[in-house]
Amino acid sequence: MAGWLRALKVAVLVAATALLWTPPVRHLVELPTSVEISTDDEIALPSFHPFSIRTCVRPVDLPEAVTVTADAGDFDVTDRVFGFIPWRTRVHVQPSERVIVGGQAVGIRLMSDGPMVIGYRRAAQGISLAEAHHIELGDVILSVDGVPVHTAKDLQAALRGKRAPFRLLVARGDKLREVEIRDVHGVPELGVYVRDKAVGVGTLTFYDPATGRFGALGHLVTDADTGQPIQGRGSLYEAAITGIQAGKAGLPGEKKGVFTGASKGVGEIDENTPYGVFGRMDASFATRTSPLAGPIPVALPGQVHTGPAVMYTVLGGQKIQAFQVVIEHTARQMTPSTKSMIIRVVDPKLLAAAGGIVQGMSGSPIVQDGRLVGAVTHVFVSDPVRGYGVYAYWMLHPNKHELTFAPTQSEQAQAA
C-alpha cells in the first residue's frame, strides 16, 4: 500500500512538472499583470486567443501576439487562458517626452540663501557665542536684528561694531528659528566661520525644449564641510576639462576643469534637489553643443534594462565623446531614488584615461535603445569601474509615485 502511494505521488509530481511546460501554462506565467508605456511606444503581449480591448486602443493582431498603441491614460487588455480563465493586464500610458541630450562640461556656481555656518571661532575666553547659543554646523543665517544677510560680507557688515544682545534668524533645513544672542563673559564676536556658495564642474544631462529647462549633475549639491544641502540659486557656465586624475580602488578620480564663460552664464539654477540641479537655459547652447542631432525620447523606468548603453561625457577641452557602458542592474522602485541602476564602464578608451567613473562625471547622460535612460550619479569607492545612475524620468518628474516596485539596498559610493 505504501509503495502504491509513493508511486502515485511520483506520477502526480511528474504530471505537474510536465504541465508547467505546456504552451498554455507557460503563456499564463509570461503574461504581465501591469505594463507602462509612452504614447510613442507599442507593446506586444503574447496571446493564444483574441484579446478583448477597450475602444481607446488601436490593436494590430499578429498570429501569436497583439501589438497595442494608445493615447495617454489607463486601460485593460483582457485575455482568456485555456480559453476560459480570464486574465487582465493593466496598461498605463504616459505622454511621451523628448529632450536634447547633454554631456557638456558645465561650471556650477550655487549661492546659498544666506551664509552657512561651517565652523566655530573661539575667543580668548575659549567661547564661541554661536556654539554657546546652539547654532549648529550647517545652519544658515538669514538676518541680524531684522536686516537680511545673503553673503559672508553681508554678515560681517551687519555684525560690525554690534554687541550682544542681538537677534539672528536661522534656518535649519526647512525650519526657521529666532535666536537671541546674549553676552557671555564679555565675548565681543559671534564666533563662526561661514560659506555662502559652492563652485564646481559637473556635466549637463539634458535640455527640455518643451519647457526651456535643463537638468544636470543627477545628485544634490552639498556643502563640502558640513554635508548639508545648499538651498539657494545660482548660475550655469560653459566649462572646459583641463585634466583627468584617474581613479583607483579606494581613491576616486577627478576631472579638473575651468569656467570658460564666467562673465555670462548659459543657465540660471533655481532648484537643488536629490536628482540634480535644475533651471532655465539658453536653448542655443544646448542645441549647438549636443552630441546628438535632435531630441530623443525619455525612457520610463520600466523600459530601462540590463545590457549595453552609451554614456556621453567630456574628457578633454569641450569635446563630448561617446563611451560604451553596460547597465548591470536596474532597481524596480516604488518611488523616485537616485540609485536607480548600476553601470559598468567597458570602453577601453575611458578605462585607460580615467580608470572608470570619476568625480565631475555626475550628470553624464546614458542612452540605451535610442532613449535617454539616466545619468551617472556616484562612483563605487572600492571599484571605480562601476557606479550608480539615476533614471532620467526621475530627473524630469522627481515627485512621481506611480511605480509598484521596491528600491534596492545601497552600496558605498561617492558622488561622481
C-alpha positions as CSV (number, residue, x, y, z in Angstrom):
1,M,0.0,0.0,0.0
2,A,2.8,2.4,0.9
3,G,4.6,1.6,-2.3
4,W,1.5,2.4,-4.3
5,L,1.1,5.8,-2.6
6,R,4.7,6.7,-3.3
7,A,4.2,5.7,-7.0
8,L,1.1,7.9,-7.1
9,K,2.9,10.8,-5.6
10,V,5.7,10.5,-8.1
11,A,3.2,10.3,-11.0
12,V,1.4,13.4,-9.8
13,L,4.7,15.2,-9.5
14,V,5.8,14.2,-13.0
15,A,2.4,15.2,-14.4
16,A,2.5,18.6,-12.7
17,T,6.0,19.3,-13.9
18,A,5.1,18.3,-17.5
19,L,2.0,20.6,-17.2
20,L,4.3,23.6,-16.4
21,W,6.0,23.2,-19.7
22,T,2.8,23.2,-21.8
23,P,2.3,26.3,-24.0
24,P,-0.9,27.5,-22.3
25,V,0.7,27.3,-18.8
26,R,3.9,29.0,-20.0
27,H,1.8,31.6,-21.6
28,L,0.0,32.2,-18.3
29,V,3.3,32.6,-16.5
30,E,4.6,35.1,-19.1
31,L,1.6,37.3,-19.1
32,P,2.3,40.6,-17.2
33,T,-0.3,42.0,-14.8
34,S,0.8,45.6,-15.5
35,V,2.7,47.4,-18.2
36,E,3.9,51.0,-18.5
37,I,4.5,52.6,-22.0
38,S,4.6,56.1,-23.5
39,T,2.4,57.3,-26.3
40,D,5.4,56.9,-28.7
41,D,5.6,53.1,-27.9
42,E,3.9,49.9,-28.9
43,I,3.8,46.8,-26.8
44,A,3.4,43.2,-27.9
45,L,1.5,40.9,-25.5
46,P,1.5,37.1,-26.2
47,S,-1.9,35.6,-26.9
48,F,-3.4,32.3,-28.0
49,H,-6.9,33.7,-28.1
50,P,-8.4,37.0,-29.3
51,F,-8.0,39.9,-26.9
52,S,-10.9,42.0,-25.7
53,I,-9.7,45.6,-26.0
54,R,-11.3,48.8,-25.0
55,T,-12.2,51.2,-27.8
56,C,-9.4,53.7,-26.9
57,V,-6.7,51.2,-28.1
58,R,-5.6,50.7,-31.6
59,P,-4.8,46.9,-31.9
60,V,-2.8,45.2,-34.6
61,D,-3.3,41.5,-34.4
62,L,-0.4,39.1,-35.0
63,P,-0.6,35.2,-35.2
64,E,0.5,34.7,-31.5
65,A,0.5,38.3,-30.1
66,V,-1.3,41.6,-30.1
67,T,0.5,44.9,-30.6
68,V,-1.1,47.8,-28.7
69,T,-0.7,51.5,-29.0
70,A,-2.9,54.0,-27.1
71,D,-3.4,57.6,-26.0
72,A,-2.3,58.6,-22.5
73,G,-4.3,57.1,-19.8
74,D,-5.1,53.7,-18.2
75,F,-6.8,50.8,-19.8
76,D,-7.1,47.0,-19.6
77,V,-6.2,44.3,-22.1
78,T,-8.0,41.1,-21.2
79,D,-7.4,37.5,-22.4
80,R,-8.7,34.0,-21.6
81,V,-6.1,31.4,-20.8
82,F,-7.0,27.9,-21.9
83,G,-10.0,29.6,-23.5
84,F,-11.9,30.1,-20.2
85,I,-9.6,31.5,-17.4
86,P,-9.9,35.3,-17.5
87,W,-6.7,37.4,-17.4
88,R,-6.3,41.1,-17.3
89,T,-3.2,43.3,-18.0
90,R,-3.4,46.9,-16.8
91,V,-1.6,49.2,-19.2
92,H,-0.6,52.7,-18.0
93,V,0.3,55.1,-20.9
94,Q,2.4,58.2,-20.1
95,P,2.6,61.1,-22.5
96,S,5.9,60.8,-24.5
97,E,8.7,63.3,-23.7
98,R,11.7,64.2,-25.8
99,V,14.8,66.1,-24.6
100,I,18.1,67.2,-26.1
101,V,20.9,65.1,-24.7
102,G,23.7,66.8,-22.8
103,G,27.2,65.6,-21.9
104,Q,28.8,69.1,-21.9
105,A,31.1,70.0,-19.1
106,V,29.4,72.8,-17.1
107,G,30.6,75.1,-14.3
108,I,28.2,75.4,-11.4
109,R,28.0,78.4,-9.0
110,L,25.3,77.9,-6.4
111,M,24.7,80.7,-3.9
112,S,23.2,79.9,-0.5
113,D,20.1,81.8,0.7
114,G,22.4,83.1,3.5
115,P,25.9,82.4,4.9
116,M,26.1,78.8,6.1
117,V,27.9,78.0,9.4
118,I,30.9,75.7,8.7
119,G,32.9,76.1,11.9
120,Y,33.4,77.9,15.2
121,R,35.9,80.6,16.1
122,R,36.5,80.7,19.8
123,A,37.5,84.0,21.6
124,A,40.3,84.3,24.1
125,Q,37.9,83.1,26.7
126,G,37.5,79.8,24.8
127,I,33.9,80.6,23.9
128,S,32.0,80.9,20.6
129,L,28.8,82.8,21.1
130,A,27.2,80.9,18.2
131,E,28.1,77.5,19.7
132,A,27.0,78.6,23.2
133,H,23.6,79.5,21.7
134,H,23.2,76.1,19.9
135,I,23.8,77.4,16.4
136,E,24.9,74.2,14.6
137,L,27.2,73.5,11.7
138,G,25.1,73.7,8.5
139,D,22.7,76.3,9.9
140,V,22.1,79.3,7.6
141,I,21.9,82.8,9.0
142,L,19.3,84.8,7.2
143,S,19.1,88.1,9.1
144,V,20.7,90.1,12.0
145,D,18.2,92.2,14.0
146,G,15.8,92.0,11.1
147,V,18.4,93.1,8.5
148,P,18.7,90.4,5.7
149,V,22.1,88.9,5.0
150,H,22.8,87.0,1.9
151,T,26.6,86.7,1.8
152,A,29.5,86.4,4.2
153,K,30.3,90.1,3.6
154,D,26.7,91.0,4.4
155,L,27.0,89.1,7.8
156,Q,30.3,90.8,8.5
157,A,28.9,94.2,7.8
158,A,25.8,93.6,9.9
159,L,27.8,92.4,12.9
160,R,30.5,95.1,12.7
161,G,30.5,97.0,16.0
162,K,27.4,95.2,17.3
163,R,27.5,94.0,20.9
164,A,25.1,91.5,22.4
165,P,22.2,91.2,22.8
166,F,21.1,90.9,19.2
167,R,18.8,88.5,17.3
168,L,19.6,86.1,14.4
169,L,17.1,84.5,12.1
170,V,18.5,81.0,11.5
171,A,17.3,78.3,9.0
172,R,18.0,74.6,9.7
173,G,16.6,72.6,6.8
174,D,13.0,73.8,6.3
175,K,12.7,75.2,9.8
176,L,13.2,78.8,10.9
177,R,14.0,79.9,14.4
178,E,15.0,83.2,16.0
179,V,18.0,83.1,18.3
180,E,18.7,85.9,20.8
181,I,22.5,86.2,21.2
182,R,23.3,87.3,24.8
183,D,26.6,88.5,26.2
184,V,28.7,85.6,27.6
185,H,31.7,86.8,29.7
186,G,32.2,89.8,27.6
187,V,32.9,87.9,24.3
188,P,32.8,90.5,21.6
189,E,32.0,88.5,18.5
190,L,29.7,85.8,17.2
191,G,32.5,83.3,16.6
192,V,31.6,81.5,13.4
193,Y,33.2,80.6,10.1
194,V,30.7,80.8,7.2
195,R,30.5,80.0,3.5
196,D,27.9,81.4,1.1
197,K,28.4,79.5,-2.1
198,A,29.5,76.2,-3.8
199,V,31.5,76.2,-7.0
200,G,32.5,73.2,-9.1
201,V,32.4,71.4,-12.5
202,G,29.9,68.8,-13.5
203,T,28.0,67.5,-16.5
204,L,24.8,68.6,-18.2
205,T,22.3,65.8,-18.6
206,F,19.5,67.2,-20.8
207,Y,17.7,70.3,-22.0
208,D,13.9,70.1,-22.4
209,P,12.8,72.2,-25.4
210,A,9.1,71.9,-24.3
211,T,9.8,73.8,-21.0
212,G,13.1,75.5,-21.6
213,R,14.6,73.8,-18.6
214,F,17.7,71.8,-18.0
215,G,18.8,69.1,-15.6
216,A,22.4,68.5,-14.5
217,L,24.5,66.5,-12.0
218,G,21.9,63.9,-11.1
219,H,22.5,64.4,-7.3
220,L,22.3,67.0,-4.6
221,V,24.9,69.8,-4.2
222,T,26.0,69.9,-0.6
223,D,28.5,71.9,1.4
224,A,32.0,70.4,1.4
225,D,32.5,70.7,5.2
226,T,29.1,70.1,6.7
227,G,27.5,67.8,4.1
228,Q,24.3,69.9,4.3
229,P,22.3,70.8,1.2
230,I,22.8,74.2,-0.2
231,Q,19.4,75.9,-0.6
232,G,19.6,78.8,-3.0
233,R,20.0,79.9,-6.6
234,G,22.9,80.1,-9.0
235,S,24.2,80.0,-12.5
236,L,25.5,77.5,-15.0
237,Y,28.5,78.3,-17.2
238,E,30.4,76.7,-20.1
239,A,33.4,74.8,-18.8
240,A,36.4,73.0,-20.2
241,I,38.2,69.9,-18.8
242,T,41.9,70.6,-18.4
243,G,43.0,67.2,-17.0
244,I,41.9,63.9,-15.5
245,Q,43.1,62.3,-12.3
246,A,42.4,58.6,-12.9
247,G,40.5,56.7,-10.2
248,K,41.6,53.5,-8.4
249,A,40.2,51.3,-5.7
250,G,39.8,53.3,-2.5
251,L,40.6,56.6,-4.2
252,P,38.0,58.2,-6.6
253,G,39.5,60.1,-9.5
254,E,38.5,63.5,-10.6
255,K,38.0,65.8,-13.6
256,K,39.9,69.1,-13.4
257,G,38.1,71.9,-15.2
258,V,37.8,75.7,-15.6
259,F,34.9,78.0,-16.4
260,T,35.3,79.3,-19.9
261,G,32.4,81.8,-19.9
262,A,32.3,83.1,-16.3
263,S,31.2,86.5,-17.4
264,K,28.0,85.2,-18.9
265,G,26.1,82.1,-17.8
266,V,24.2,79.7,-20.1
267,G,21.6,78.9,-17.5
268,E,20.0,80.0,-14.2
269,I,19.8,77.4,-11.4
270,D,16.6,77.7,-9.3
271,E,16.4,74.2,-7.8
272,N,19.0,72.0,-6.0
273,T,17.4,68.6,-5.4
274,P,18.4,64.9,-4.7
275,Y,18.1,64.4,-8.5
276,G,20.4,67.3,-9.6
277,V,20.3,71.0,-10.2
278,F,17.6,72.4,-12.5
279,G,16.7,75.7,-14.0
280,R,16.2,77.6,-17.3
281,M,18.8,77.5,-20.1
282,D,19.7,79.3,-23.2
283,A,18.3,76.9,-25.9
284,S,21.1,77.8,-28.4
285,F,23.8,76.5,-26.1
286,A,22.0,73.1,-25.7
287,T,21.2,72.6,-29.4
288,R,24.6,73.7,-30.8
289,T,26.7,71.6,-28.4
290,S,24.6,68.4,-28.1
291,P,26.3,65.2,-29.3
292,L,23.1,64.1,-31.0
293,A,21.3,65.7,-33.9
294,G,17.9,66.3,-32.2
295,P,15.7,65.5,-29.2
296,I,15.3,61.8,-28.3
297,P,12.6,60.1,-26.1
298,V,13.0,59.8,-22.3
299,A,12.6,56.2,-21.1
300,L,10.2,55.2,-18.5
301,P,11.8,53.4,-15.6
302,G,10.3,50.1,-16.6
303,Q,11.8,50.4,-20.1
304,V,15.4,50.5,-18.8
305,H,17.0,47.1,-18.9
306,T,20.3,45.4,-18.3
307,G,22.7,45.4,-21.2
308,P,24.8,47.7,-23.4
309,A,24.4,51.5,-23.3
310,V,26.3,54.7,-24.2
311,M,27.5,57.4,-21.8
312,Y,28.3,60.9,-23.1
313,T,30.9,63.0,-21.3
314,V,33.9,65.2,-21.8
315,L,37.5,64.1,-21.0
316,G,39.4,67.0,-22.5
317,G,38.5,70.5,-23.5
318,Q,34.9,70.8,-24.5
319,K,34.6,67.8,-26.8
320,I,31.8,65.4,-25.9
321,Q,32.6,61.7,-26.5
322,A,30.5,58.6,-26.5
323,F,31.7,55.7,-24.3
324,Q,30.4,52.1,-24.1
325,V,29.0,51.1,-20.7
326,V,26.9,48.1,-19.5
327,I,23.9,48.5,-17.3
328,E,24.4,45.6,-14.8
329,H,21.3,46.1,-12.6
330,T,18.1,48.2,-12.7
331,A,16.1,48.9,-9.5
332,R,12.4,48.4,-9.5
333,Q,11.4,51.3,-7.5
334,M,8.2,52.4,-5.8
335,T,9.2,56.0,-5.5
336,P,12.0,58.2,-7.0
337,S,15.5,57.3,-5.9
338,T,18.9,58.4,-7.0
339,K,20.3,54.9,-7.0
340,S,18.2,53.6,-9.9
341,M,20.8,51.5,-11.8
342,I,24.3,50.1,-11.5
343,I,26.6,50.7,-14.6
344,R,30.0,49.3,-15.5
345,V,32.4,51.1,-17.8
346,V,33.7,48.7,-20.6
347,D,35.1,51.3,-23.0
348,P,38.9,50.8,-23.3
349,K,39.5,54.5,-24.0
350,L,37.6,55.6,-20.9
351,L,39.3,53.0,-18.7
352,A,42.7,54.0,-20.0
353,A,42.1,57.7,-19.5
354,A,40.2,57.8,-16.2
355,G,40.1,54.3,-14.8
356,G,36.3,54.3,-15.0
357,I,33.9,56.8,-13.4
358,V,35.5,59.9,-11.7
359,Q,34.2,63.0,-9.9
360,G,33.0,65.5,-12.4
361,M,31.1,62.9,-14.5
362,S,28.0,63.4,-12.4
363,G,25.1,64.1,-14.8
364,S,26.7,62.4,-17.8
365,P,23.7,61.1,-19.8
366,I,23.2,57.4,-20.5
367,V,21.4,56.4,-23.7
368,Q,20.0,53.0,-24.5
369,D,17.8,51.8,-27.4
370,G,17.6,55.4,-28.7
371,R,16.2,56.7,-25.4
372,L,17.7,58.8,-22.6
373,V,17.6,56.4,-19.7
374,G,19.5,58.0,-17.0
375,A,22.6,59.9,-15.7
376,V,25.7,58.9,-13.8
377,T,25.5,60.0,-10.1
378,H,28.1,58.1,-8.0
379,V,31.2,56.0,-8.3
380,F,31.9,53.0,-6.2
381,V,34.8,53.9,-3.9
382,S,36.1,50.3,-3.9
383,D,35.6,49.8,-7.7
384,P,35.8,52.9,-9.9
385,V,34.8,50.9,-13.0
386,R,31.3,50.7,-11.5
387,G,28.8,53.3,-10.2
388,Y,25.2,54.3,-9.7
389,G,22.9,56.1,-12.1
390,V,19.5,57.8,-11.7
391,Y,16.6,57.3,-14.0
392,A,16.2,60.2,-16.4
393,Y,12.5,60.0,-15.8
394,W,13.0,60.8,-12.1
395,M,15.0,63.9,-13.1
396,L,12.1,65.1,-15.1
397,H,9.5,64.0,-12.5
398,P,11.0,63.8,-9.0
399,N,7.6,63.9,-7.4
400,K,6.1,60.9,-9.3
401,H,5.0,58.0,-7.1
402,E,3.4,55.6,-9.7
403,L,5.7,52.6,-9.9
404,T,5.0,49.5,-7.8
405,F,8.4,48.0,-7.0
406,A,10.8,48.4,-4.1
407,P,14.3,50.0,-4.3
408,T,17.5,48.0,-3.8
409,Q,19.9,48.4,-0.9
410,S,22.7,51.0,-1.5
411,E,26.4,50.3,-1.6
412,Q,29.2,52.5,-0.5
413,A,29.5,55.2,-3.2
414,Q,30.8,58.8,-3.7
415,A,29.3,61.5,-5.8
416,A,30.8,61.5,-9.2
